[in-house]
Amino acid sequence: MIVTGYVLEIAQVALALLLAPGLAGFVRWLKARFQNRRGAPPWQPYFELRKLFGKEVVMSNNASWLFRVAPYIIFASTVTVTLLVPMIVAPLALDGMGDLLMVVYLLLLGTFFLALAGLDPGTAFGGMGASREMTVAAIAEPTIALAIFSLALSAGSTNLGRIVTQELANPAVTVSPGHLLALAALFIVTLAETGRLPVDNPATHLELTMIHEAMILEYSGRYLALIEWASWLKLTIFFTLLANLFVPWGIATTFDPAALTLAVLALIVKLAVLGGIVAVVETRVAKLRLFRVPELLGASFVLALLAVTSSFLLK
């Protein structure tokens, strides 16, 4: 049974790595369709990864060892998060090794090294993007912790797998005011942390508005492939948190093959629905001016704080 649990952990990581480029490509394709454009096919990111892994790495003369190491740390920390997030089964075999706080700090670790990598070559754009990224992270990361902590109050544990199983045992809690407020807060943070509109535009290279793209302008080859793959994986992780923490139905609670197959199909459907919602949002809203972004994130923090207060009072 224990061996099966570890095998499922590895399978979950492989599934996340496989789905991440497709999810990003699906959002791009759907957004193009909503804008009456043909757009690239949903599987285009897979071709991009293959091309980047085959290209030569070109580096600035001012870059240090940190510039070389950062992509691997960013990718590894993001992959590690997939071991702790219940994607297809709950509870997980490695639940004892990490919980809500571990997930938040691992995500912050990747953000921190991405900002350092942006600063390392000494370019103006890299420094500008790193400064903006840390401003966003300073508000977004506490909001993630608070939003999920409101769910932990109801479950009596900060373990993500335990939260999911408790919600499956008591479905009424998923429509409580605390959960709905936490859902709104986490959705806003998802847009910010994954570089989506109205906070950032992943499809632009306009220097004055870039955040994520400004930090990776100096990267190429396999380094850029790892960073891009990690960013798509991060989008998948946030979508999974939204899907399985707030709509946990479909996730397997046993190792039965039929239940696991249903869990995989349910996850794909949930990711597709969330991708559609994000595509609609990005076609309906314009990018915020940078000085307005903290206001939006501040509103999400207030929503998360209200979610914690509501969960505490109604517990």
C-alpha positions as CSV (number, residue, x, y, z in Angstrom):
1,M,0.0,0.0,0.0
2,I,2.8,2.4,0.9
3,V,4.7,1.5,-2.3
4,T,1.6,2.2,-4.3
5,G,1.3,5.6,-2.6
6,Y,4.8,6.5,-3.7
7,V,4.2,5.3,-7.2
8,L,1.1,7.5,-7.4
9,E,3.2,10.5,-6.2
10,I,5.6,9.9,-9.1
11,A,2.7,9.4,-11.5
12,Q,1.1,12.7,-10.2
13,V,4.3,14.6,-10.9
14,A,4.6,13.1,-14.4
15,L,0.9,14.0,-15.1
16,A,1.5,17.6,-14.0
17,L,4.6,17.9,-16.1
18,L,2.7,16.5,-19.1
19,L,-0.4,18.6,-18.7
20,A,1.3,21.9,-17.9
21,P,2.3,22.9,-21.5
22,G,-1.0,21.7,-22.9
23,L,-2.9,23.8,-20.3
24,A,-1.0,26.9,-21.2
25,G,-1.5,26.3,-24.9
26,F,-5.2,25.7,-24.4
27,V,-5.6,29.0,-22.6
28,R,-3.7,30.8,-25.5
29,W,-5.8,29.0,-28.1
30,L,-9.1,29.7,-26.4
31,K,-8.2,33.3,-25.9
32,A,-7.3,33.7,-29.6
33,R,-10.7,32.2,-30.5
34,F,-12.5,34.6,-28.2
35,Q,-10.7,37.4,-30.0
36,N,-11.7,36.1,-33.5
37,R,-8.1,35.0,-34.2
38,R,-7.0,31.6,-35.4
39,G,-4.2,31.3,-32.9
40,A,-1.5,28.6,-32.4
41,P,-2.8,25.1,-31.6
42,P,-3.0,24.0,-28.0
43,W,0.0,21.7,-28.3
44,Q,2.3,24.5,-29.5
45,P,4.1,24.8,-26.1
46,Y,5.4,21.2,-26.5
47,F,7.0,22.2,-29.8
48,E,8.5,25.3,-28.1
49,L,10.0,23.2,-25.3
50,R,11.6,20.8,-27.8
51,K,13.0,23.7,-29.8
52,L,14.4,25.4,-26.7
53,F,16.1,22.3,-25.3
54,G,17.8,21.9,-28.7
55,K,19.1,25.4,-28.9
56,E,22.5,26.7,-27.7
57,V,22.7,28.6,-24.5
58,V,23.8,32.2,-24.9
59,M,24.8,34.1,-21.8
60,S,25.8,37.6,-20.8
61,N,29.4,38.2,-19.9
62,N,28.2,39.8,-16.6
63,A,26.2,36.7,-15.5
64,S,27.5,34.7,-12.6
65,W,27.0,31.1,-11.4
66,L,23.7,32.2,-9.9
67,F,22.3,32.8,-13.4
68,R,23.2,29.2,-14.4
69,V,21.8,27.6,-11.2
70,A,18.6,29.6,-10.9
71,P,16.6,27.8,-13.7
72,Y,17.2,24.4,-12.0
73,I,16.2,25.7,-8.6
74,I,13.1,27.3,-10.0
75,F,12.1,24.1,-11.9
76,A,12.9,21.8,-9.0
77,S,11.0,23.8,-6.4
78,T,8.0,24.0,-8.6
79,V,8.1,20.2,-9.3
80,T,8.4,19.6,-5.5
81,V,5.1,21.4,-5.0
82,T,3.3,18.9,-7.2
83,L,4.3,16.2,-4.6
84,L,2.4,18.1,-1.9
85,V,-0.7,19.2,-3.8
86,P,-3.6,16.7,-4.1
87,M,-4.2,16.4,-7.8
88,I,-5.7,12.9,-8.4
89,V,-5.7,11.3,-4.9
90,A,-6.0,12.3,-1.3
91,P,-4.5,11.8,1.2
92,L,-1.0,11.6,-0.4
93,A,1.9,9.4,0.7
94,L,4.1,12.4,1.3
95,D,1.5,14.4,3.3
96,G,3.7,14.1,6.4
97,M,6.5,16.0,4.7
98,G,4.8,19.2,3.9
99,D,1.6,21.2,4.3
100,L,0.2,24.7,3.4
101,L,3.2,26.5,4.6
102,M,5.7,24.3,2.8
103,V,3.8,24.9,-0.5
104,V,3.8,28.6,0.0
105,Y,7.5,28.8,0.8
106,L,8.4,26.5,-2.1
107,L,6.5,28.8,-4.5
108,L,8.2,31.8,-2.9
109,L,11.6,30.1,-3.3
110,G,11.1,29.9,-7.0
111,T,10.0,33.5,-7.2
112,F,13.0,34.6,-5.1
113,F,15.5,32.9,-7.4
114,L,13.8,34.2,-10.5
115,A,14.1,37.7,-9.2
116,L,17.8,37.1,-8.4
117,A,18.3,35.7,-11.9
118,G,16.7,38.8,-13.4
119,L,19.1,41.1,-11.4
120,D,22.2,39.1,-12.0
121,P,23.1,40.1,-15.5
122,G,22.8,43.8,-14.5
123,T,20.4,44.8,-17.3
124,A,17.8,47.5,-16.8
125,F,14.9,45.4,-17.8
126,G,15.9,42.5,-15.5
127,G,16.1,44.8,-12.5
128,M,12.8,46.5,-13.3
129,G,11.0,43.1,-13.7
130,A,12.6,41.7,-10.5
131,S,11.4,44.8,-8.5
132,R,7.9,44.5,-9.8
133,E,7.8,40.7,-9.2
134,M,8.8,41.1,-5.6
135,T,6.2,43.8,-5.1
136,V,3.6,41.4,-6.3
137,A,4.9,38.5,-4.3
138,A,5.0,40.6,-1.1
139,I,1.2,40.8,-1.2
140,A,0.3,37.6,-3.1
141,E,2.2,35.1,-1.0
142,P,0.5,36.0,2.4
143,T,-2.8,36.0,0.6
144,I,-2.3,32.4,-0.6
145,A,-1.5,31.4,3.0
146,L,-4.5,33.2,4.4
147,A,-6.9,31.9,1.8
148,I,-6.0,28.3,2.3
149,F,-5.7,28.7,6.1
150,S,-9.4,29.6,6.1
151,L,-10.0,26.2,4.7
152,A,-7.7,24.7,7.3
153,L,-9.7,26.1,10.1
154,S,-12.7,24.1,9.0
155,A,-10.6,20.9,8.4
156,G,-8.6,21.3,11.6
157,S,-5.3,20.8,9.7
158,T,-3.0,22.7,7.4
159,N,-2.4,19.5,5.4
160,L,-3.9,19.9,1.9
161,G,-4.8,16.3,1.6
162,R,-6.6,16.4,5.0
163,I,-8.5,19.5,3.9
164,V,-9.7,17.7,0.7
165,T,-10.9,14.6,2.6
166,Q,-12.7,16.7,5.2
167,E,-14.5,18.6,2.5
168,L,-15.5,15.4,0.8
169,A,-16.9,14.1,4.1
170,N,-18.8,17.4,4.7
171,P,-19.7,18.9,1.3
172,A,-21.8,21.7,2.9
173,V,-18.7,23.5,4.0
174,T,-17.7,24.2,0.4
175,V,-20.5,26.7,0.0
176,S,-19.9,28.5,3.3
177,P,-19.1,32.2,3.2
178,G,-15.5,31.6,4.3
179,H,-14.8,29.2,1.4
180,L,-16.4,31.5,-1.2
181,L,-14.4,34.5,0.0
182,A,-11.2,32.4,0.0
183,L,-12.0,31.2,-3.6
184,A,-12.3,34.8,-4.8
185,A,-9.1,35.8,-3.0
186,L,-7.1,32.8,-4.4
187,F,-8.5,33.4,-8.0
188,I,-7.2,36.9,-8.0
189,V,-3.8,35.8,-6.6
190,T,-3.7,33.1,-9.3
191,L,-3.9,35.7,-12.0
192,A,-1.1,37.7,-10.3
193,E,1.2,34.8,-9.5
194,T,1.0,33.2,-13.0
195,G,1.4,36.5,-14.8
196,R,-2.0,36.8,-16.3
197,L,-4.2,39.8,-17.1
198,P,-5.0,42.3,-15.6
199,V,-1.7,42.1,-13.6
200,D,0.7,41.0,-16.4
201,N,0.4,40.1,-20.0
202,P,2.3,36.9,-21.0
203,A,1.9,37.7,-24.7
204,T,3.6,41.0,-24.7
205,H,7.2,42.2,-24.8
206,L,6.5,45.9,-24.3
207,E,9.3,46.9,-21.9
208,L,7.4,49.4,-19.8
209,T,4.7,46.8,-18.8
210,M,6.6,43.5,-18.5
211,I,7.0,41.7,-15.2
212,H,7.8,38.0,-15.8
213,E,9.1,38.4,-19.3
214,A,11.5,41.2,-18.2
215,M,13.3,38.8,-15.8
216,I,13.9,36.1,-18.4
217,L,15.0,38.2,-21.4
218,E,18.6,37.2,-21.0
219,Y,17.8,33.5,-20.9
220,S,18.0,31.1,-23.9
221,G,18.2,27.4,-24.7
222,R,17.6,24.8,-22.0
223,Y,17.6,27.5,-19.3
224,L,14.7,29.3,-20.9
225,A,12.9,26.0,-21.5
226,L,13.1,25.1,-17.7
227,I,11.9,28.5,-16.7
228,E,9.0,28.4,-19.1
229,W,8.1,24.9,-18.2
230,A,8.1,25.9,-14.5
231,S,5.8,28.8,-15.2
232,W,3.3,26.6,-17.0
233,L,3.6,24.1,-14.2
234,K,2.9,26.9,-11.7
235,L,-0.3,27.7,-13.6
236,T,-1.3,24.1,-13.4
237,I,-0.6,24.0,-9.6
238,F,-2.7,27.1,-8.9
239,F,-5.6,25.8,-11.1
240,T,-5.4,22.5,-9.2
241,L,-5.6,24.3,-5.9
242,L,-8.6,26.2,-7.1
243,A,-10.2,23.0,-8.5
244,N,-9.5,20.4,-5.7
245,L,-9.6,22.6,-2.6
246,F,-12.9,24.3,-3.5
247,V,-14.6,21.7,-5.8
248,P,-13.0,18.4,-4.5
249,W,-15.5,16.0,-6.1
250,G,-13.9,13.6,-8.5
251,I,-10.6,13.2,-6.6
252,A,-9.8,9.6,-5.6
253,T,-9.7,8.6,-1.9
254,T,-8.6,5.0,-2.7
255,F,-6.1,3.4,-5.0
256,D,-8.8,1.7,-7.1
257,P,-7.9,1.9,-10.8
258,A,-11.5,3.1,-11.7
259,A,-11.4,5.8,-9.1
260,L,-8.0,7.0,-10.2
261,T,-9.0,7.1,-13.9
262,L,-12.1,9.1,-12.9
263,A,-9.9,11.4,-10.9
264,V,-7.6,12.1,-13.9
265,L,-10.6,12.8,-16.1
266,A,-12.1,15.1,-13.5
267,L,-8.9,17.0,-13.1
268,I,-8.6,17.5,-16.8
269,V,-12.2,18.8,-17.0
270,K,-11.6,21.2,-14.0
271,L,-8.4,22.5,-15.6
272,A,-10.2,23.1,-18.9
273,V,-13.1,24.9,-17.2
274,L,-10.7,27.2,-15.2
275,G,-8.6,27.7,-18.4
276,G,-11.8,28.9,-20.1
277,I,-12.7,31.2,-17.3
278,V,-9.2,32.8,-17.4
279,A,-9.4,33.1,-21.2
280,V,-12.7,34.9,-20.8
281,V,-11.3,37.2,-18.1
282,E,-8.3,38.1,-20.3
283,T,-10.5,39.0,-23.2
284,R,-12.8,41.2,-21.2
285,V,-10.4,43.2,-19.0
286,A,-7.4,45.4,-19.8
287,K,-4.1,45.4,-18.1
288,L,-4.0,47.5,-15.0
289,R,-1.4,50.3,-14.7
290,L,1.4,49.1,-12.4
291,F,0.5,51.4,-9.5
292,R,-3.0,49.9,-9.5
293,V,-1.8,46.3,-9.1
294,P,-1.1,46.6,-5.3
295,E,-4.7,47.9,-4.9
296,L,-6.1,44.8,-6.6
297,L,-3.8,42.5,-4.6
298,G,-4.7,44.4,-1.4
299,A,-8.4,43.7,-2.2
300,S,-7.6,40.0,-2.5
301,F,-5.7,40.1,0.9
302,V,-8.8,41.7,2.5
303,L,-11.0,38.9,1.0
304,A,-8.6,36.3,2.4
305,L,-8.6,38.0,5.8
306,L,-12.4,38.1,5.8
307,A,-12.5,34.4,4.8
308,V,-10.3,33.5,7.8
309,T,-12.5,35.6,10.1
310,S,-15.7,34.1,8.7
311,S,-14.3,30.5,9.0
312,F,-13.2,31.2,12.6
313,L,-16.6,32.7,13.7
314,L,-18.7,30.0,11.9
315,K,-16.5,27.1,13.0
